[in-house]
């Protein structure tokens, strides 16, 4: 009833916003002021209510938040464990404000007090308080990010002390807090003094758990974040972790058809978590993962996983394919055609039902394209035939999948323009529409290199789509790559020259929207 009431209050606050505060706050203030320990339940209810309305009523509460947070910090020291745990949760609901305010000296002092209080509660004697404090700390980590760097020493000491006293349920939450810390501070955690505190107990636990123990899942996820954050710093731990992941994938693939021979019951989650950790290793170690891949069956295993009937296995396998191609494409080369045919198949088949699978397939194809370039030639049109329907029928399709498809098509056009350019007129309009929605970044640059390469080979294929192409070019706020800027300028000048010969330039350019026409004329001196 308490939890349902808090959830109801949360919904009221999101619907009615600050309107509820004149009714709510007098009830809360009276209960917060209670000094009588016999009525501690009323105080806890008031703290719970403040947490419930944190999102919906934040603007109305702003003038009072410094006072509220001060009260919550002291409530974390309450004699009653439920008051302590609820105070931790409610503080987490105001994490964003606490971190924002830390820019001022007063706010900094309060941020330190919140951090210190939560770290103390991590080591509380009550399991429920430990759980609430650990979850609240993970939320604060996400908001504070690199602001935690100066406090890493004390944070890691508390986390590792907790590691020694937590039991199974809370250990899972602790792994999450460690992984979130790695995500938050990134490479700052790659310091020998931090690794000496952090890694030995984690490696010890990793070695203790059997290949069928589900407590491996959160530890695998934790290692994934650590591998990405530590980069080359993870090298000394990489080989046993890599081999364990390979073994877990092999074991559970065998268990799928023959549990007796595998010695465990099949659980796809072991495969998914192992693939994700291998992705983290590939991302963190970069080319340093080559020697490990070379001595393993990973390419064969990965191909099996890319063809798996479970969508989440395919999703993680395709993500690993892209990460491995970036790190060591050479070791996948003998089977790249098979990988790409599978990826193109999933791009087509999963586009509506399993968006994440299709997205990862699309991204992996694009990464392969820019890594192996012309070697992609034999299957480029197979992939294009999967991309064009996504760009042409965007209704009901995921926006990121459409954008990813536009980037990947551009990359294919960049590396194999002689194959793709002759077919431009069949896809250029929907492709340019999709390019308009992509934010300025390196992937958009790749796509436009493809546009320029194809237009140079087949300018006639794009002339009837001149306006959509100009809108795509005009969607850039700023092209930072000077070479690409020059290339796009040459494409537009080329069209001006070509169309002027038949007196059509004024007609084509004049048909553009006035603001776009002005922007292009000024930017590219047309």
MOMO-V664423 format. One record per residue. N is the residue number from 1. D_CENTER is the distance of its C-alpha to the mean C-alpha in Angstrom with 2 decimals. Layout:
n=[N;N]
d_center=[D_CENTER;D_CENTER]
//
This chain:
n=[1;2;3;4;5;6;7;8;9;10;11;12;13;14;15;16;17;18;19;20;21;22;23;24;25;26;27;28;29;30;31;32;33;34;35;36;37;38;39;40;41;42;43;44;45;46;47;48;49;50;51;52;53;54;55;56;57;58;59;60;61;62;63;64;65;66;67;68;69;70;71;72;73;74;75;76;77;78;79;80;81;82;83;84;85;86;87;88;89;90;91;92;93;94;95;96;97;98;99;100;101;102;103;104;105;106;107;108;109;110;111;112;113;114;115;116;117;118;119;120;121;122;123;124;125;126;127;128;129;130;131;132;133;134;135;136;137;138;139;140;141;142;143;144;145;146;147;148;149;150;151;152;153;154;155;156;157;158;159;160;161;162;163;164;165;166;167;168;169;170;171;172;173;174;175;176;177;178;179;180;181;182;183;184;185;186;187;188;189;190;191;192;193;194;195;196;197;198;199;200;201;202;203;204;205;206;207;208;209;210;211;212;213;214;215;216;217;218;219;220;221;222;223;224;225;226;227;228;229;230;231;232;233;234;235;236;237;238;239;240;241;242;243;244;245;246;247;248;249;250;251;252;253;254;255;256;257;258;259;260;261;262;263;264;265;266;267;268;269;270;271;272;273;274;275;276;277;278;279;280;281;282;283;284;285;286;287;288;289;290;291;292;293;294;295;296;297;298;299;300;301;302;303;304;305;306;307;308;309;310;311;312;313;314;315;316;317;318;319;320;321;322;323;324;325;326;327;328;329;330;331;332;333;334;335;336;337;338;339;340;341;342;343;344;345;346;347;348;349;350;351;352;353;354;355;356;357;358;359;360;361;362;363;364;365;366;367;368;369;370;371;372;373;374;375;376;377;378;379;380;381;382;383;384;385;386;387;388;389;390;391;392;393;394;395;396;397;398;399;400;401;402;403;404;405;406;407;408;409;410;411;412;413;414;415;416;417;418;419;420;421;422;423;424;425;426;427;428;429;430;431;432;433;434;435;436;437;438;439;440;441;442;443;444;445;446;447;448;449;450;451;452;453;454;455;456;457;458;459;460;461;462;463;464;465;466;467;468;469;470;471;472;473;474;475;476;477;478;479;480;481;482;483;484;485;486;487;488;489;490;491;492;493;494;495;496;497;498;499;500;501;502;503;504;505;506;507;508;509;510;511;512;513;514;515;516;517;518;519;520;521;522;523;524;525;526]
d_center=[35.62;34.10;30.52;31.51;33.31;30.35;28.16;31.02;31.20;27.49;28.06;31.27;29.55;26.87;29.75;32.47;30.53;32.97;35.97;35.82;36.07;39.90;40.33;37.62;38.04;41.75;41.02;38.20;40.25;43.29;41.40;39.49;42.90;44.38;45.74;47.32;45.49;47.07;44.93;41.57;40.10;40.57;38.80;35.82;35.80;35.69;32.70;30.89;31.83;30.43;27.05;27.29;28.00;25.54;23.30;26.15;28.72;26.85;28.93;32.20;31.42;30.47;34.08;34.28;30.93;32.26;35.05;32.89;30.49;33.62;34.99;31.84;31.88;35.48;34.73;32.43;35.77;37.64;39.91;38.42;35.26;34.07;34.43;32.42;29.52;29.49;29.65;26.50;24.62;26.10;25.22;21.52;21.85;23.04;20.50;19.39;23.09;24.00;21.56;22.67;26.26;25.93;26.70;30.33;32.61;33.21;29.56;28.81;31.50;30.13;26.56;28.24;30.27;27.32;25.55;28.86;29.60;26.36;26.81;30.39;29.43;27.04;30.40;32.26;34.81;33.58;30.75;29.69;29.45;27.48;24.91;24.74;24.61;21.84;19.61;20.68;20.03;16.38;16.05;18.00;15.90;12.76;15.17;17.27;14.84;17.24;20.19;20.33;21.25;25.01;25.01;23.21;26.56;27.59;24.19;24.06;27.72;27.22;24.24;26.29;29.38;27.60;26.62;30.38;31.36;28.65;29.39;27.29;25.61;24.66;23.60;20.60;19.58;20.42;18.14;15.23;16.63;16.98;13.45;12.26;14.97;13.82;10.30;12.47;15.24;13.86;16.92;19.32;19.42;20.85;24.42;27.12;28.29;24.90;24.47;28.01;27.15;23.82;24.07;27.56;27.15;23.78;25.37;28.46;26.69;24.84;28.34;29.93;27.78;29.04;27.19;27.70;26.66;23.73;23.19;21.55;18.37;17.10;18.50;16.71;13.31;14.69;15.83;12.53;11.21;14.74;15.02;12.11;13.63;17.19;17.14;20.82;21.70;20.54;23.11;25.87;24.00;22.41;25.32;25.98;22.34;22.02;25.34;24.55;21.45;23.76;26.42;24.29;23.26;26.94;28.35;26.45;27.01;30.69;30.60;29.55;33.08;35.05;33.99;37.35;36.91;33.36;34.57;31.60;30.63;27.81;24.43;21.56;19.08;20.45;19.65;16.05;15.36;17.41;15.66;12.22;14.17;15.88;12.71;12.02;15.71;15.73;13.06;14.89;18.41;18.36;21.91;23.05;21.80;24.47;27.31;25.52;24.62;28.19;29.81;27.86;27.75;24.03;24.54;26.80;24.65;21.57;23.77;24.88;21.39;20.50;23.64;23.10;24.07;21.20;18.26;15.62;17.37;17.35;13.64;12.90;15.96;15.08;11.74;14.09;16.63;14.68;13.85;17.52;18.93;17.49;18.96;22.18;22.93;26.60;26.35;24.92;27.40;30.15;27.99;25.73;27.79;27.27;23.48;23.48;25.91;23.80;20.63;22.84;24.25;20.97;19.98;23.28;23.59;20.16;19.66;20.91;20.50;17.24;14.90;11.89;14.55;15.98;12.84;12.20;15.98;16.15;13.65;15.51;18.81;18.01;17.18;20.41;22.30;21.84;22.47;25.57;26.82;30.30;30.10;28.00;31.16;32.45;29.57;28.33;30.21;28.95;25.35;26.54;28.32;25.07;23.26;26.19;26.50;22.89;23.71;27.15;26.40;23.47;24.92;22.87;20.06;16.40;16.03;12.91;14.93;17.92;16.32;14.88;18.40;20.04;18.29;19.13;22.65;23.11;22.19;24.69;27.22;26.78;27.44;30.01;31.53;34.91;33.58;31.33;33.40;36.41;34.35;32.78;34.92;33.42;29.87;30.02;30.26;27.22;25.26;26.28;25.44;21.82;21.75;22.91;19.76;17.34;16.70;18.38;16.44;17.19;16.19;18.60;21.12;21.00;21.72;24.61;26.05;26.32;28.00;30.47;31.28;32.06;34.07;36.16;37.12;37.67;38.21;40.19;37.26;35.48;38.56;38.69;35.07;35.78;34.72;31.21;30.72;31.90;29.59;26.60;27.98;28.63;25.03;24.25;24.56;25.22;25.17;24.80;25.67;29.45;30.24;28.15;29.80;33.18;32.39;31.45;34.58;36.67;35.44;36.50;39.75;40.40;40.22;42.47;44.95;44.84;45.19;47.81;50.08;50.42;50.36;47.15;44.90;46.04;45.50;41.93;40.78;42.79;41.05;37.72;36.79;38.68;35.77;33.97;37.29;37.87;34.43;34.79;38.45;37.76;34.67;36.16;39.87;40.72]
//
